[in-house]
Amino acid sequence: MKKQLLLFSLLFLSSAQAQETNRPNVLFLAVDDMNDWIGCLGTTPRAMTPNIDKLAARGLNFTNAHTAGVFCAPSRAAIFSGQFASTTDCYRTANYFVGHPEIEALLLEWGAIPNEQEEEMADTIRINWAVEQLQKKHDKPFFLATGIYAPHFPNYCPQKYFDLYDPAQIKLPPYKKDDLDDLPDKIKKMKTTRSRIHQKLESLDAVDDAIHGYLACMSYADAMMGRVLDALESSPYEHLDLSTVAEGLNLDFPLSHCHRRPKSPKTELHRRIRERRKNMPGREFVDKKIAF
């Protein structure tokens, strides 16, 4: 009986060790409010995102993915809680941490900061922490989740990322001024109120400046992602299965194509992505409907 018990214990331990060995290391990267203007999608406008482009070329692009809602807040709440927006009731409010609604939102702003202050930025500090974790030796499989705020507004980032773009050469996205005409009166009233942000920018002749700030922050976010990916390649985990490297692009954006702000439904956005991919040979896409 003792021999049988010892044999069972050894088999159980061996099975547990095998399961532990088979568990992958997972690196999860997330950015906030990044539109489909990334370089590899060939959009207009088009941000300079070489690191995200490199990652996309090594993996899969999901072009029919759906978030918890059309705002950024429902997605944050869903990630933090593992619950649908129908459960958290977080559709439009900034109730990211379920049960803690005290977070306040900021208005649309943009501007360059001195390059030498880059290491002091909150997102840079988060990224540097993730790099440190990849440089450590881990005895057990790890799940490393790294999320940054950029390019969510307010769009402040180092001057060098603004300098990547010539303001005179930035092509503005098309705006459909009658986009709200076919909406029910109640929804139209709500969306008209939001569109005043765009109208204010137009009155200040600042639409192109706002987009410049957003593109700069997209490039800053890309550079931060690049730091983590470079650290991965030079780490003991450089052979990490690419299927376990995930990057979440929240496709909400305060400068919408539909003449309304700050967010808009994704139907037209998804259609444009699917159309563009037809002209991108050599890339692998997944068009099945998935949800987060």
C-alpha positions in Angstrom: 0.0 0.0 0.0 2.9 2.4 0.9 4.5 1.6 -2.4 1.3 2.3 -4.3 0.9 5.6 -2.4 4.5 6.6 -3.2 4.1 5.7 -6.8 0.9 7.7 -7.0 2.6 10.7 -5.3 5.5 10.5 -7.8 3.1 10.3 -10.7 1.1 13.3 -9.4 4.3 15.3 -8.9 5.5 14.4 -12.3 2.2 15.4 -13.9 2.2 18.7 -12.0 5.7 19.5 -13.1 4.8 18.6 -16.7 1.9 21.0 -16.6 4.1 23.7 -15.1 6.6 23.2 -17.9 4.0 23.4 -20.6 2.5 26.6 -19.3 3.7 29.5 -21.6 5.1 32.8 -20.6 2.7 35.5 -21.7 3.5 39.1 -22.5 0.3 41.3 -22.9 0.8 44.8 -24.2 -2.1 47.4 -24.2 -2.4 50.9 -25.5 -5.3 53.2 -25.1 -7.5 54.9 -27.7 -5.2 54.0 -30.6 -7.0 54.5 -33.9 -6.4 52.4 -37.1 -3.8 55.0 -38.3 -0.9 52.6 -37.6 1.7 52.3 -40.3 1.1 48.7 -41.4 -2.6 49.5 -42.2 -1.7 52.2 -44.8 -4.3 54.7 -43.5 -4.8 58.4 -43.9 -3.6 60.0 -41.7 -0.7 57.5 -41.2 1.3 57.4 -38.0 4.9 56.3 -37.8 4.7 53.0 -35.8 7.7 50.8 -36.8 7.6 48.7 -33.7 3.9 47.9 -33.9 4.3 47.2 -37.7 7.1 44.8 -36.9 5.0 43.0 -34.3 2.0 42.8 -36.7 4.3 41.3 -39.4 5.2 38.5 -37.0 1.7 37.6 -35.9 -2.0 38.0 -36.8 -4.1 41.1 -37.3 -7.6 40.7 -36.0 -9.8 43.0 -38.2 -13.2 42.0 -36.9 -12.7 42.4 -33.1 -15.3 44.0 -30.9 -14.7 45.8 -27.7 -17.0 45.9 -24.7 -18.4 49.3 -25.8 -17.8 52.2 -28.2 -16.0 54.2 -25.4 -12.7 53.4 -23.7 -14.2 53.0 -20.2 -16.2 49.8 -20.9 -13.1 48.1 -22.2 -11.0 49.1 -19.1 -13.8 47.9 -16.8 -14.0 44.6 -18.7 -10.3 44.0 -18.4 -10.1 44.9 -14.7 -13.3 43.0 -13.7 -13.7 40.2 -16.3 -17.3 41.3 -16.7 -19.4 42.6 -19.6 -20.5 46.2 -19.7 -24.1 44.9 -19.1 -22.9 43.7 -15.7 -20.6 46.6 -14.7 -23.0 49.2 -16.2 -19.9 51.0 -17.4 -20.9 52.2 -20.9 -20.0 55.9 -21.0 -18.8 56.7 -17.5 -15.2 56.5 -16.3 -16.0 53.8 -13.8 -12.9 51.7 -14.7 -12.6 50.1 -11.4 -16.0 48.6 -10.7 -17.4 50.2 -7.6 -15.0 53.2 -7.6 -16.6 55.9 -9.8 -14.4 58.8 -8.5 -12.1 58.9 -11.5 -12.4 62.1 -13.5 -11.9 62.5 -17.2 -9.6 65.1 -18.8 -10.5 67.3 -21.8 -8.9 67.2 -25.3 -5.4 68.7 -25.0 -2.1 68.3 -26.7 1.4 69.7 -26.6 5.1 68.8 -26.6 7.3 68.5 -23.5 11.1 68.7 -23.4 12.8 65.5 -24.6 14.9 65.3 -21.5 11.7 64.7 -19.4 10.7 61.6 -21.3 12.0 59.3 -18.5 9.8 61.2 -16.0 6.5 60.4 -17.9 4.2 57.9 -16.2 4.0 55.7 -19.3 7.8 55.6 -19.6 8.1 54.6 -16.0 5.6 51.8 -16.5 7.5 50.6 -19.6 10.8 50.7 -17.8 9.4 48.6 -15.1 8.2 46.0 -17.6 11.7 46.0 -19.2 13.2 45.3 -15.7 10.8 42.3 -15.3 11.9 40.8 -18.6 15.6 41.2 -17.6 15.0 39.1 -14.4 15.2 35.3 -14.2 11.9 33.7 -13.5 11.7 30.2 -12.2 8.0 29.9 -13.0 6.0 30.8 -16.1 4.9 34.4 -15.9 2.1 36.6 -17.2 3.4 40.2 -17.7 0.7 42.7 -18.5 1.9 46.2 -19.5 -0.6 48.9 -20.4 0.1 52.6 -21.1 -2.2 55.6 -21.3 -1.0 57.0 -24.6 -2.2 57.9 -27.1 -5.4 58.7 -25.1 -5.9 62.4 -24.7 -4.5 64.7 -23.3 -1.8 64.2 -26.0 1.4 65.3 -24.3 4.7 63.7 -25.3 8.3 64.6 -25.9 9.1 67.1 -28.7 11.0 64.6 -30.8 7.8 62.7 -31.6 6.1 65.9 -32.8 9.2 66.5 -34.9 8.5 63.2 -36.8 5.7 65.0 -38.7 5.6 68.0 -40.9 2.3 69.7 -40.0 1.9 71.0 -43.6 2.1 67.4 -44.9 -0.4 65.8 -42.5 -3.5 64.6 -44.4 -6.7 65.1 -42.5 -9.3 62.3 -42.3 -12.6 62.9 -44.2 -15.5 64.2 -42.1 -19.1 63.5 -42.9 -20.9 66.6 -41.8 -24.4 65.1 -42.2 -23.6 62.0 -40.4 -26.0 62.7 -37.5 -29.0 63.5 -39.7 -30.4 59.9 -39.8 -30.2 59.4 -36.0 -33.2 59.3 -33.6 -33.8 62.7 -32.0 -32.6 61.8 -28.6 -29.4 60.2 -29.8 -28.9 63.0 -32.3 -29.2 65.6 -29.5 -26.5 63.7 -27.5 -24.2 63.4 -30.4 -24.7 67.0 -31.5 -23.5 68.1 -28.1 -20.4 66.0 -28.4 -19.7 67.3 -31.9 -19.3 70.8 -30.4 -15.7 69.8 -29.5 -14.9 69.4 -33.1 -16.7 72.6 -34.0 -14.6 74.4 -31.3 -11.4 73.0 -32.9 -12.6 74.2 -36.3 -13.4 77.7 -35.0 -9.8 77.8 -33.6 -8.4 76.4 -36.9 -6.8 73.7 -34.7 -8.1 70.4 -36.2 -4.7 69.7 -37.9 -2.9 70.7 -34.7 -5.0 68.3 -32.7 -4.3 65.4 -35.1 -0.6 66.3 -35.1 -0.6 65.9 -31.3 -2.4 62.6 -31.6 0.0 61.2 -34.2 2.9 62.3 -32.1 1.5 60.3 -29.1 0.9 57.3 -31.3 4.6 57.3 -32.2 5.5 57.8 -28.5 3.3 54.8 -27.6 5.0 52.8 -30.4 8.4 53.7 -29.1 7.4 52.5 -25.6 6.1 49.2 -27.1 9.4 48.9 -28.9 11.3 49.1 -25.6 9.4 46.1 -24.3 9.8 44.1 -27.5 13.5 44.9 -27.6 13.9 43.8 -24.0 12.1 40.6 -24.9 14.4 39.8 -27.7 17.5 40.3 -25.6 16.1 38.5 -22.6 16.3 34.8 -21.6 12.8 34.5 -23.0 13.7 35.6 -26.5 12.2 32.4 -27.9 8.9 33.2 -26.3 6.2 31.7 -28.6 4.8 34.6 -30.6 1.3 33.3 -30.1 1.7 34.4 -26.4 2.6 38.0 -27.3 -0.6 40.0 -27.5 -1.2 43.6 -28.1 -4.5 45.3 -27.6 -5.3 48.3 -29.7 -8.4 50.1 -28.4 -9.8 51.6 -31.6 -11.7 54.4 -29.9 -10.4 57.8 -30.9 -11.4 61.4 -30.0 -10.9 62.7 -33.6 -13.4 60.6 -35.3 -14.1 60.3 -39.1 -17.8 60.9 -38.4 -17.7 64.5 -37.3 -18.5 63.7 -33.8 -16.4 63.4 -30.6 -15.1 61.9 -28.5 -16.0 58.3 -29.7 -18.0 56.7 -32.4 -19.3 53.2 -33.4 -16.8 51.0 -35.3 -18.9 49.8 -38.3 -17.2 52.1 -40.8 -13.9 51.6 -39.2 -14.0 47.8 -39.5 -15.1 48.1 -43.1 -12.2 50.3 -44.0 -9.7 48.0 -42.3 -11.1 45.0 -44.2 -10.9 46.9 -47.5 -7.3 47.9 -46.9 -6.1 44.5 -46.1 -7.0 43.3 -49.6 -4.1 45.4 -50.9 -1.6 44.1 -48.3 -0.2 40.8 -49.6 2.0 38.8 -47.4 0.2 39.7 -44.2 -2.0 37.3 -42.3 -5.4 38.4 -41.1 -8.2 36.9 -39.1 -11.7 38.1 -40.0 -13.8 36.0 -37.6 -15.9 37.9 -35.1 -14.4 37.9 -31.7 -15.2 39.9 -28.6 -13.3 41.0 -25.4 
